[in-house]
């Protein structure tokens, strides 16, 4: 009996080793990395602090380009400014595919502008960029929509009468309303029950996607998808948001004027109607719903989290806040609202916002890419379909480009004359063909939000400066600032 068990174990071990060897052969000549175990991949090399820390530790041994097996599948990691730019910019087409994020794959299924690939992605991205650029024609521009919402936020903050509070709700409401104005053509009252429920679902979902359990799911989704876990809650939350989007689309259909599109959904429905006789058209209902979901989520959660992190940093460093307010007083004054053309005359404020984005490092592992063809890169052969992670954290904290990357210092973006300076390592929106679709909108939001609030309010908290913790609370797909409370005191 014992001999039979030993023989069986020997046969199984041999089969697993053969599988591992065959898998290595089929994966071309990948960059080096820790030796994977059959099926488990590099699980034993994963740090309990999360995927990012695991990747950075492996980088110390293997350099800027290496391979990690996430469960049974190989993923090529790109670290450092040069490696990321060389791949995503110099080899832009080859690295332009979108990889999967396991916890949201059951919802996206390759549809929508952010998660699509091939011709579908090209068509939807072109349309989305053109639509958002043209939204200002004959009606309120995107800048005016942001300015309007910033003033609404100022009024809401005045109503708090300087009380100590968690600012999450206010920043979520502001960024959600801006994307609602662009996508749905309307904003919501900060007390609208449906709007409030939607914001709560968004906040929960981003926290779940950034959780440790979601990182574990990324390693073994093929097995874990059959069991309870955060992936199921993310799926349920997404269905709730999709239901809201579907109802909004139906309202748009009923009131559509093809000669005067009000927003992104109107523009899409008009294009959908034009191409209804084309069976191969990408302008169908599924792509609309997932595109809106993607834009709504990306445009709400990432920007609001950046703003929330920013005000935590401004509480920590009041001398920086005072210097921004001095620049606001000199350039804008107190009798008109900030405008985007003020940014060119406010290099210090612009540098602070850049440094907030760099330090917050909101998507440290970026979104995954795949190579669209067999690709020769730095002496290796990366086969078509291989996943690639550009580790943006390694660029945003690159000591060759930032003198003291572990510290918050706006001087990282100022030259000796106090002017804003370009930095190739600054890539919070990624780089290349998959650069964030809403980069321009997000940059406008951040500038107008910070300047409008600091024009009208001083900041205070109940904590001593040394007790304000600026380390991130989660470090998975996304980072979140520590919870904190703040007072907005009218100037």
N, C-alpha and C positions, 0 to 999 in steps of 0.2 A: 504493500500500500504506500509506504513512504517513498519507495523508488518511483512509483507511478507519479506521485505529486512532484517529485524533483524533476522527472522527465518533462512533465507538463509545464512546469515553471521555466525550464530551460528552453522548450519550444516557443513559449510565449515571449520570453526575453529575446530570443533570436529573431522572431517575427517583428517585434517592436524596433530592434536595431536595424533590420532590413528596411522597415518603413522609414526610419529616420534617415538612412543612407540614401534611399531612393528620393525622398523628399528634398534632400540637399542637392542631389543631381538635377532634379527638375527645376530648381530655383536658380539656375545659372551660376554666375560667379558673384555672389553677394558680398558686401563688405563684411569684415570680421565681426565677431561678437561672442558673448559667452555661449558655451556649448549647450544646446537645448536637450532636455529630456524628451523622450517620445510622449506625445500627447500633452504633457505638462508644459513643454517649452521651457522658458526661463523663469518659471514661477518661483523657484528657490532663490533667484537673484533679486526678486522684487522686495523693495523696502516697505515696511509697514506704514511709513509716512506717505505712501502714495506713488503713483507711476512717475511723476516728475522727478522726485528724489532718486528713484531707482535708475532712471535714464541718465541723470547727471552723474551718478556714481559709476555707471558703466562707461560713460564718456571718459572719465579720468583714466580708465585702463585702455580703451580702444581708440580714442581720438574723436574727431568731429563727425565722422561718418561711420556708422556701425549698424549691425543687425541685431534685433531682439525678437525672440519668438514669443508672441502673445498667445499663449496656449499653443495650438499646432501651427499657427500661421506666422510667417516672417514679416517683420516691419522694419524698413530702413529708417534710421533716425538721422536727422540733419541738425547739427549743432554749430553755433557760432555764425557771425554775420556773413563771412565769406562763403561758407558752404551753403547756407540758405539762399543767398543771392545767386550764387553760381547755378544752383538747381532751378529755382523758381523764376529767375529773370533770364539768365543766359541759356537755359534749356527750358524755356517757358512752356512750349507746346507739350513736350514729353512729360512734364510734371503737373499738367493742368487738370488731371482727373480728380474727382472727388471720392475719397475713401468713405467707409461706413463708420457711423457711430452706433454701436450695437444697441444702446438703450432707446434710441429713437428710430431705428431702422424699420420697425414694424409699422410706424406711422408714415415716414417719408417714402419708403419703397422706391427710391430713385426718382421721385417726382419733385416738381418745384424748382425754383431758380437756384437755390443753394445746394441741393443734394443731387441734382441731375448731372448727367454726363453726356459726352458726345454732342451730336447736333441739337438735341433737346436743350442742353445747357446753353449752347451758343445762341440759339433763337430766343430763349427766355431771358438771358442776361442782356442781350441787345435791346429787347423790348423794354425791360425793366429800367435800364439806364436812361433810355430815351424818354420813357413816360415820366420818370421822376424829374428829369431835366426840363420837360415841357409843362410840368404842372403849373408853372407860374404864368403861362401865356394867357392873357385875357382875364386873369383872376389873381387871387392872393398868391404871392410867391411862397416858396418854402420858407424863406427868411421871415416873411410876414407872419406865417403860421407859428413859427418858433417864437417870435417876439410877442405875439398875442398870448401864447401859452405861458411865457415867462412872466408876463404881467398878471395873468390869472394866478400863478403861483405866488407872486409877491403879495397879492391880496389875501390869499389863504394863510400865508405866513404872518401877515399883520393881524389876522384874526386870532392867532395863538397868543397875542399880547405878551410875548417874551417868555412864555411858559417852557419849561424843560420837556423835550419830547424826542422820541425816535423819529428821525427824518425820512425813514424808508418809504412810508406811504406817500409823502409829498413828492419825492423824486420819481417814484414809480408812476404816480398819476400824471406828472408833467410829461415824462418821456412817452408814456402810453398814449396820451392825448395827441402828442405831435405825430406819432405814427398813425394814429386813428384818423387824424385830419388828412394825412397824405393818402392813406389806403382806403379808408371808409368815407372820407369827405365830411366827417363830423367829429366834434369833441364832446366829452361827457362831463357832467357835473361831478365834482370830487365826492359828492354824496350819493351818486346814482348807485342803487343796490347791485344792479347787474355789473356795472363797471367795477365796483369794489370786489365783487366775487371773482371777476376775471383777473384782477390784479393779484388777489390772494393765490389763485391757481398758478399764475406765472411765477410768483416768488417761490412757492413750494416746488415747482417743477425744476427751476434752475438749481435750487439747493439739492434736489434729488440727483440731478444729472452730475453735479459736482461732488457727490458723496463717495465714500470709500466703496460702498456696496456696488455702485455703478462701475467703478474701476475694475472690481473683481468680475462683474458681468461682462466687461469688455474682453477679458481673458478667455472666458468659457461660456459665451452666450449660447452656443449650440446645445450645450447641456443644461445650463441654468434657466433657459427660457421656459422650461416645463415646470419650474418651481416658483413659489411666491417670492416676491422681492420688489425692490424699488422700480424695476423696469415695468412692472404691471401698473404701479401707481402713476408713473410717467405716461403710460399708454392711456389710462383712464382720464387723466388730466387733459391730455391732448384731444381726446374725443369731446370733452366739454368745450374746449376752445373752438374746435372745428364746427360744433353745433352752432355756436355764436356766429362764426364766419358764414356758414350756410344760410342762416337767417338774414344776414346782412346782404348777401349776394341776391337772394330772392327779392328783397326790398329794392335793390338797385335795378333789377330786371323790370320791376313794375313802374319805375319812375325814370327809366333811361331816356336821355335825349342824345341821339348819336352825333348831333352837331355841337354839343356842349358837354363833353365829359368832365365830371366833377372831381374825379380821383382815380386811383390806380384800378379799382374794380371796374368802373365805367369804361376806362380805356381798354381793359382786357376783354370785357363783354363785347365791345364794338369790334375788336380784332377777331374774337371768337365767331361772331356773326358773319364777318367777311369771309372766313375760311371754313364755314360749316360744310361746304360741299367737298372739301379736301379730306379724304379719309386718313391721310398721314399728318394732318395738322397737329402741332403741339399745343394749340390753343383750345384745350378742352377743360372740362370741369375739374378733373383731378389735379391737373397742373395749376389751375387757379387757386384751389383751396390750399394746397401745400405751399405754393408761393406766398400767399397771404399769411399763412401760419408762420412760415420762415421769416418773412419780413417783420411781422408783428412781434415775434419773439425776439429776433435779433435787434430790432429797433427799440424795444422797450427795456429788456433786461440788461443788456450789456452797457448801454449808456447810463441808465439809472444807477447801476452798480458803480460805474466809474465816478459819477457825481457824488454818490454816497461816500466812496473812498476818499474823494478829493476834499470834502468838507471835514472828514476826520483828520486828514493831514493838515488842513488849515487851522484846525483847533490845536493840533500838536505844535505848530510853528506859527504863532501869532505875528511874529515880525514879518513873515512872508505875506500874511493877510493884509497887514497895514501897508506894505509896499504896493500891493495890487490896488488897494483903495486909493492910495495917493495917485497912482497912474490913471485910475478911473476919473478922479476929480480933475486932473489936469487935462485929459483928452476929451472926456464926455461931459463932465459936470453933473449936475443933479436935475436939470430941467428937461432932458430928453432921454429916450430909451437908447440903450446901446445898439449899434448896428454892425454888420459884418465888416464894413469898410473901416471901422475903428481898429480892427485887429492889426493892420499894418503899422499903426502908430502906437501900439501897446506891446512892445517886444517882451517886457518882463512878464506880463499877464499870460501872453502866449507861451512863453518858456515854462511857466508854472504848470499850465495845462498839459503841455508835452510831458513834463516830468511826472505829473499825476498819472498819466497813461502809462508811462514807462514803469513807474514804481508799482502801480496797481497790478500790472502784468495779468490782465483779466483772463486771457485764454493762453496759458503758458505753453501748452502743447499744440496750439493752433487747432484747426480742424484738419482731419486726415486727408491726404492726397493719395492718388494712385498714379503710377506711370501709365501712359496711354499706348506705349509701344516698348519693345525691348530697347533699353537705354544704356549706353556706355557712359559711365560717370566716374571720374577719378580712378580709372583703371579697373573698375568693376563692371559687371554686366547685370543690370537690374531688369528682370523679365517683366514683360507687359502684365499689368494687373497687380503688381506688387504694391502694397501700401507704403506710404512715406509719411513720417511725422516731422514737419519742420518745428523744432523746439524753439518757439519765439522767445521764451524765457532766456535762452542762452545768448540771444542777440541783445535783448533789452537789458541784460546784465553783463554785457561783454566788456571786460576791463580794458580792452584795446581802444574802446570808443567812449567809455564813461570812466572818469578818473576814480570815483569811489561808488561803484554801482549799488552797493548795499545801503547807501545813504540817500535820503531824499534831498536833492539839491538842484534847484532850477538853473544854476550856473552850467549844468551839463549841456544846456541848449543856448547859451549866450556866449558871444565872442568877447574879445578884450574891450570892444567899444560899446558893449551892452546891446548889440543887435542880435536878433534871433539867428542861430546858425543851423544849417542842415546837418543831419547826422545819419549816415547810412545804416546804422544799427537800430534806428527808431522804426519799428515795424509792428505797432500794435494792431494794425489792420491787415497784417501779412503783406506780401509783395507778389508781383507777377500777375498772371491772368486770373487767379482766384482771389485777388485782393478784395476786401470787403466791399460789397455792392453799395452800402450806405455810408461809406467813409466821409463823403462831403457833407451829408446831412448830420452825421454824428459830430464832426468837427464844428459845424455851425452851432449845433445844440450846446456843446460844451462851452464854447466861448460866450454865447449869449446868456446861458444859464448862470455861469459863474459871475459874469460882469453885472448882470441885472440884480442878482441877489446881493452881491457885495456893494453895489451902488446904494442899495436901500437898507441894508442891515449890517450891524456888527455881530460877531459870533461870540458865544460864551458857553461854558459847560460847568458841571459840578465837580469835575475831576481835576486833580493837580496835573500839570503838564507831564511829569514823570510817570504818571499812572495811565496815560493814554496809550493804549496798545495798538500799534499800526501793523502788526503781523497779520497775515491772512488767516481767516477762520477755516476755510476749506482749500484744498489744493488738488483738484481732480481735473475735469474738463475745464472748469472755471474756478476763479478765486472770489472770495467774498470778504469784505472788511468785517472786523469785529463789531458786534452791536454797540451802539453808543447813543448818548442823548445830547441834545444841543439846544441852545436858546438863540432865537433870531430877534435881536434888539434893534428897533428902528433907529436909524442914524439921525 
